[in-house]
Amino acid sequence: MTFKKYKKSDIFIHPTTVIDNNVEVGAGTRIWHFSHLLENTVIGKACNIGQNVVVGPDVIIKDGCKIQNNVSVYKGVTLEEDVFCGPSMVFTNVFNPRSHIRRMDELRTTLVKKGASIGANSTIVCGVTIGKYAFVGAGAVVTKDVPDHALVTGNPAKQTGWVCECGNKLDQSGKCPACNRSFDVPDLRPVSRQEPSLQKSDTLNSRQKFNVLCESEAYRHAAHSTMAFVDLAAQQRLILSKIEKNIKTVLNHGRYIMGPEIAELEKKLALFSEAKYAITCSSGTDALLMALMACGIGRGDAVFTTPFTFAASAEVIMLTGATPVFVDIDQDTFSISAKKLEDAVKKIMKMGALVPKAVIPVDLFGLPCDYDKINFITSQYGLTVIADSAQSFGSEYKGKKAGTFGHISCTSFFPAKPLGCYGDGGAVFTDSDEIAEKLISIRVHGKGKDKYNNIRTGLNARMDTIQAAILLAKLEIFPDELEKRRQVAQRYSKLLDVCGSFLTIPAVPEKRKSAWASYAILLENERIRNDLQLYLNENKIPTAIYYPEPLHLQPVYNDLGYGAGDFPVAETCSSRILSLPMHPYLTKKAQDKICMAVNQKSHGG
């Protein structure tokens, strides 16, 4: 073990304690009888670890924490400074454990913030956050997030009051009777003041629903904070130690290109997606290009795709020498229209100048396309389906996971994606041995038996080892983040339902699960969209327009002969679309601020 920067004499560890490799213990910490610290555990300064306590692996306990007897703090749990864990309380880290099913790759992270106290014999169900100086009563079962300074009791735990930093319950005015400290009650509002409920809102019109929302305490006090469109910093705070450890491992072995982390990541990505092969590469764009090259797509071939997408979906077709053929979308899902796809294939076949070879459906904003319909059409015409799942890794379509859509599936690990690295990265998924062999060759200059034996034209498309190391840390919390994204999306849809015809909330068809890379609303028209974006910007709410101009109207595709009106659904969506902040760590307070602003604008504010 290591003792960080401190002398061993500064630390007390009882001889019966078992300590595994790579454990760090801070100065002044005391660890008592029969405890066990598993590998990669970090314990801060001045902590007190009681008898029969198990910590780890990969757990961070910050300075000043006190853990009483018979507590286990397992992987996925982080304790900030000065946390108190009472005797025999329990942290879980898998939501639905079975002894015969290994689910350690489905850990849900738990964060206990500074100064919080957790009473004896209580249970903290994984995936929640306990707020600063919150107090969990003895025997409580916590199943959802606990706000800062909240007092919760019972099974399931419910809020029954507010507590001071000194641990005493506040009175109705927000004053602590023990230390006389006063709190701003609007921020720590007494639980006896019930917020207006939306449970009976079915009987209200949109104006009445809006008025109910505006009377909410949460709405009135969500006003002046700033926020991130995608909050990568919040994610990093949870897993920084793991990321730093992984990067340090790469720096130590020095294999910066195709190091062992690449193979480990590919194995875990394939396992997660349930595809036979996952081949990492340098970007989502290169993933698409490699897939086209592996299928032998080239000059004289037609590849069908949507005009309502990022440039990469079509530019890779041009790079192979093939011709992109655009197909309009369905407005409800923003996905390529299966009916219009078949019409486009028939038209190209009738013209005879190009040979239909492949389709690149785009899972826009995280929602899978309707692959049953697409596959039915493509099978009739012998077309290869290359799924552009750059935004949908983690999504599902009728029980199948992204990575198994189509013949080949491609994704991106750009930082803002649902699973993102700290630079560029991507991966190609396939069940075909032949395609996988070609992809592995193509990404390293078309190599054969080695990189100096070139058997085909290839690319320099390898993923950096450090990016793989970062993704390995992020993949551990990815299932939990997907669930949090879905909760954020559900809450958006509930709060924005009061807006009536002012906007259309995103739809998720039956038997599909979105990865919610973006939460995109459609406004009535372009003027209203632009006015709303300006209004949100003035209120320090970031937004984005994906995508302001469909590809068929962009100058680079002028030679294809398309014009305004050729793809009316894509064109109208481009003029009406607006994406709101979306990430797993978007707080309810931030969502209240966003939705309050949108609702105000929708009702003439």
N, C-alpha and C positions, 0 to 999 in steps of 0.2 A: 504494500500500500504506500501511498504518498501522503504527506502531511502539509500539502500546499507550501506556504512560505514560512510556516511556523515551526518552532522547536517541539520535539516530542514531549518535552517536559511541561509544555503549556496545555497538554491534553490529558484527560483521564479516561482510560479505557480499561474496563474490568477484564481480568484474565480469561473469564469464560466467554467473552465476546468473540465471535467469528467474523473475520474481515477478509473479503475476497480481493481480487486484483483491481488495481486502478481506482481505489477509493480515496477521496480527498476529505480531510477533516480539518476544520478551522480551529484557531487558538481558543482556549478556554472552554471547549466543548467537553461534556462529561457523558460517557456511555456506560450503562450499568449491566447487570448480570444477564447472561444468556441471550444477548442480542445478536443479530446477524446483519451485517452490511454487505449487500451483494455488489457485483462488479459495476464500475462506472458511476457509483453513487457519489454525490457531492453534498457534504454537510458543512454549513457555514460556521462562523465564530459563535461562541457563547451559547451553544445549544445544550439541551439536557435530554438525553435519550434514555428512557426508563428500562425496566426489566422486560425481557422477552419481547423485544421490539424487532421487527424485520423491516429493512429499508432497501428498496432497489429491486431489480437493477435499473440503472439510468435515471435515478430519481434525484431531483435537486431540492435540498432543504436549505433555506437561506438563514441568515444570522438570527440568533435569539429565539429560536423555536423551542418549544417544550412538548415532548411526546411522552405521554404517560404509559404505564405498563400495558403489555398485551395488545399493542397496536401494530398493524402491518401497513406500510406505505409502499405500494407496488408501482411498477412501471406505468408511466402515464400521469402520475401525480406530481405537482409542483407546489411547494409551500413557500410563500414569500416570508419576509421578516416577521418575527414575533408572533407566529401562529401557535396556538395552544390546541393540542389534541388530547382529549380526555381518555381515561382508562377504557380499554376494550372497544373503542370506536372503530368503525370499519370503512375503508375505502374500497370500492369495487373498480375494476378497470375494463371488464368486458360486460356488455349490456345483457347478452343472452347466453350465458355459459352452458356448455354441455361437456361432460367428462369425455365423451367419445368423439368430440369435434374440436379440433384445434382452431382457436379464433384469436390468437395473439396478434395477427395482422389486422384485427378489427378493434384495437384498443381505442377507447374514447378518453381523451385527456381531461383531467380535472385540475383546476387552479384554485388554490386557497390564497386569498390576497392578504396583505399586511394587516397584522393585528387581530385577525379573526380568531374566534374561539369555537371549538367543536366539543360538545358535551359528551359525557361518558355514555357508552353503549349506543351511540347514534350511528347511522349508516349514511354514507354519502354515495349516491348512485353515480356512476361514471358519466363524464361529459358535462358536468356543471361547473360553474364558477361561484365561489363563495366570496362575497365582496369584502372590502376593507372594513375591519372592526365589526363585522357581522357576528352574531351570536346564535349558534345552533344549540337548542336546548337538549338536555339529556334524553336519549332514547328516540330522538327525531329521525325520520327517514327523509332525506333531502333528495328530491327527484327533479328539481329545476333550479335555475340560477337564483342566488340570494343577493339582494341589493346591498350596497355599502350600508353599514350601521343597522341593518335589519335584524330583528329578533324573530326566529322561526322555531316552532314547536310542533309536535304531533306526527302522525303517520297517515297520509303524506304530510310533510312539513308545510305549515302555512304561517304567514307573517302575523305576529300578534303585537308588534310594537317596534320601537327603535331604541338603540342603545348608544351610550356615550363611548368614547375611547377608553374610559376607565372601567367599562363593563356594566354600568348601571343603566336601568331603563329610563328613558326620557319621559317627562310628563307631557301633557297635551300641548303645552306651549313650546316644546322643543328644548326644555331646560333640564339639565342633569341635577337631580336632588342631592347627589353626593359631592360633586366638585363645582357645582354652580355654573358649569360651562353651558352656554346657549348655542343652539343650532338654528339655522334658518329653516323653519318648519316647511316652507314651500318645497325645499329640496329634500327634506326628510319628513314628508307629510304624514300625520297620524293616520293609521290604517282605518280608523273609524270613519274617515271621510271617504265615502265610496265614489269612485269615478263613474260617470254615466256608462251604462252598459250598452254594447251593441248586440246583445243576445236577442233582443226583441226588435231589431231594426228592420225585420222583414215587413213590418206594418208601416214603416216610415217612407216618405219620398226622399229623393236625394238631398234636397235642401234641408229637411229635418234631420237626416243622418249627419249632414255636415255640421249643423248646429250642435248636435250631441257631442261630436268629436271635439269641437272648439271649446266646449265647456270642460273638457277633461283637464285635470291638473297636469298630466304628463304633457299634453299639448302646450299648455300655457307656459311651461317652464323648459321647453325644448328649443328655445329661440336662438341663442347667439353663439353656439359652438361651431367650430370649423370641423371639417371631416375630410377623409380621403375617399377617392372614388374606389380604389382597391387598396386596402390597408395591409400591405406586406409587413410593415413594422410590427403590428400586433401579432401576426403569425410568428415572426422571427423571435419575439420576446419569449414565446413558449418553448422554442426548440433551439435557441441559440447555442446552448452548451453542446447539444448533439451535433449541430452543424460544425461548430468549431472543432470538435473532436474528430469528425469525419475528414475535414479539410486538413487537420494536422496529420492524420494518418497518411493522406496523399502526399503531403510535403515530406513526410519521413521516408516513404518508399520511393518517391521521385518518379513514378510512372505516370506522367501527366497525360500521355496519349494512350488510350486502350489499356489503362490500368485495371486491376482486379475488380474495382468498383463497377466498371462497365458490365462485366459478365454478371455480377451480383444483381445489378439493377435490371438487366434484361430478363433474368430469371424471375424476379419479383413482379415485373410488369406483365410478363406472360401469365404468371399465376393469378395476378389480380384480374386481368382481362379475360382469362380463360382461353386465350389464343395459344397455339402451339409454339409460335415464335414471336419474339419481340426484338427488333433490331434497332438499336439506338442510332441517332445521327445528329448532325449539327444544327438542324432547325426543322420546323414544320414544313417549310417550303421545300427543303431538300428531301424530306420524307415523301412528299408528293412526286417530286421529280424522279427520285429513285424508283418509286412504284411504277411510273410510266415507262421508265427505261427498262425495268425488269420485265415488263409486258411487251417490249419491242415496239412501242408506239413511236411513230415517226412521220415523215413527210407523206402527204396524201391521206392521212388518217383523220377522222372526225372524232373529237372527244366532247361529249355533251356535259354542260355544267350550268349553274345558275349565274345570272348577272348581279344578283344581290348578295355579295360576299366580298371578302378582302381580295386584293389584287392577286395574291399567290395562287388562288384556285385556278385562275385562267392563265397566268403568266408561265406556269410550268408547262402547260400544253404548248404554248408558243416556243418555249426553249427546246422542246424535242423536235420542232419542225412540223408538228401536227397543227390542226386548225380547231380552235374552240368554237363550239356551236352552242349558243346560249338558249336556255329554256326558261320560261317564266315560272313564277312561284305560286304557292298557295298562301293567301294572305293570313290565314289563321295560324300557320306554323312557320312561315317564311322559308319553307323548304321547297325544293324543286317539285313541280307538279308532275305526277306520274302520267296523267292523261296527256299533258302537253309534251312530255318527253316522247311518248310513242308517236305523236304527230310529227315531232321534229325528226325522229329517226326515219320515218316513212318518207318525209320530204327530202332528206339527204340521199336516201337510197334511190328515189325517183330521179333526182338531179344527176346522179352518177359521177360527179366530179370527185367526191370523197368517199372513203370506205368507213362506215361506222365501226368504231373499235372499242370505245370505253365510255363510261359515265362517271363523273365525279360529283356525287351528291354531297351537299355541305350541311352538316349538323349545326345550323346557326344558333348562336347564343346558348348552346349546350343541349338543345333538344334533338334527338335522333330523327332522321327522315323516316318516311313510311317505307321501310326496306322490303316488306312483303310485296307491295305493289311494284316497286322498282325492280326487284329481282324477277318478278313474273314477266315483266316487259323485256328486260335485258336477256333473259333466258331464251325468249323467242327469236331474238336477233343475234345471239351469240356475242353479246357485249360483256366486257369485264367491268365489274363495279369496284371502283377505288373510292372508299369512303373518306371524305375529308372530315375527320373527327377532331380537328385542331382545337375546337372549343368544347368538345363533348366527352372528353375522357372522364370516366366515372358515371356516365349516363347508362341507361338500359332501354332495350327495345324488346318487349315480349319475352323477358327473361334472359335475353342475350346482352352481354356487356359490350360497351364501346371497345373496339379492338377486334371484334368478331363480325362487324357489319360488312357485308360485301365480300368480294374475293380477297381484297387487301384493304387494310384500314390504316390511316395515317393520323398522327396527332402532333401537337406542338407543346413544348414546355417553356414557351415565352413566359416571362415573369408574371404577367397578368392572367394567365390561363388558370383553370381550376387546379391543376398540378403544374407548378411552374418552377424553373430553376432561377439562378441569378445571372442569366445571360440568355443565349439562344440554345435551343436543344429541341429534339424531336424523336419520334420513333415510328417504325413501320411494323404492322402486325399482320401475320398470315398463318394459315394452317398448311400451306403448300411447301413441301421440302424443296422443290425446284425453285420456287420464287425466293425462298429464304436464302438459298445458296447464291442466287444472283445478286440479291440485295447486299449480302456480306461482301461480295466481290466489288460491286459498284461503289460502295461507300469508301473504298480504299483504292481509287484509281483503276478499277477493273482488274484487280489482282487475281492471279491464279494460285499456284502453290506458295508464292510469297509476293511481297510488294514489288519485287523486281521482275516478276513474271506476269505480264499484262495480257489478259485474254479477251478483254472487251473494253470499250470506252467507259470510263467511270468518272467519279468525282472525288474530291477531297471533302468528305462529308462525315467525318468521325466526330462523336461527342467528346468534349474534354472530360477527363477523369474527375476534375473538381466539380463540374456540374453534376456528374453522376453521384458524387458523394453528397451533394446538397439534396438531390432528389431522393436519395435513400432516407435521409432524415425526414423529408416532407411526406414521403409515402406512408410513414408510420402513422401520421395523424390524418391522412387523407380521407379515410372513411368517416371519421368524425366531422371533418370539415364539409364533406358532401351533405351530411345530415343537417348541419348548421345552415348551409346555403338554402336547403329546401325549407327550413323553418323561416328564414328571412323572406324567401319568396312568398310563402303562404301568408305571412303577416302583411307584406306589401299588398297582396291581392285583396285581403280583408279590409285594410285601411283605405285603399283606393277605390273600393267598390261604391263609395258614396258619390263618385264623380259623374255618374250617369254617362251620357253620350259624349262628354268632354274628351274621354280617352277610352282606349280598349286595353285591358290587361292581357298579358300573354297567356295563351292556352296550352295545356299539356294533355294531349289525347290519351284515352284509356290505354293501359298496358305500356306506357312509356314513362321513363323517369329522366328528367332533365338534370344536367350537371350545373345548371344555372351559372354559366360563365358570365351572363349579363341578364339584367332585368329590363326588358325593352317594352315601352308602352307606345301605342299609336295614338296620336292626337287627331283631332277632326280634320285639320288641314295644315299646310306649311306655315301660314302666318301664326296660327295659334301655337304650333310647335316652337317657332322661333321666339315668340313672346314669352312662352313658359321657360325656355332655356335661359333667356336673359333675366327673367325674374328670379329663377333659382340661383343663377350666378350672383346676382345682387345680394342674395341671402346666404352667400358663401356655401352653396350646395353645388358640388361638381356634377357635371353631366357629360355625356358623349353622344355623338351621332354616328351610329354604325348602320348604314354607310350613306354618306350624303349624296353620292352620285353612282348609279349602277354602272357596271363595267362596260356595257355595250355603248354607253354615251361618252366614254373616256377616249381622249385623243389617240392613245396607243392602238385602239381597235378600229380606227376609222376605216382601214382597208377592208374590214369585214363587211362593210356596207349597211350596218344597222343604223337606225335613227330613232328619234323620239316617237313614242307611241307603239314601238314594236313589242315591248314587254310592259304593259300598262300596270300590272300588279306590282312588279319590282319598282317601277318608277314612282307610283304613289306611296309605297312603303318608304322609299328613300326620302320623300318629302315630308313624311309624317312621323318618322321614328325618333325616339329619344330614350336613351338608356340612363337609368338612375344608379346611384352607388350600389354595388353588390359585392359582398365578400363574407366569409364566415363569421367575422368579428364585428359586423355592423350592429351596434347596440340598439336596443328598443328606443332609447332616447333620441338617437340619431334618426331612426326611421320615423319617429313621431314628428321631428322637425321637417323632414323631407315631405311626408304626406300632408302635414298641415299646410305647407307652402303650396303644394300641388292642389289641395282641396280649396284653399283660399282663391287661387287663380281660377279654378274651375267654376267658382261661384261669384265671379266678378270682382275678386280682391285685387 
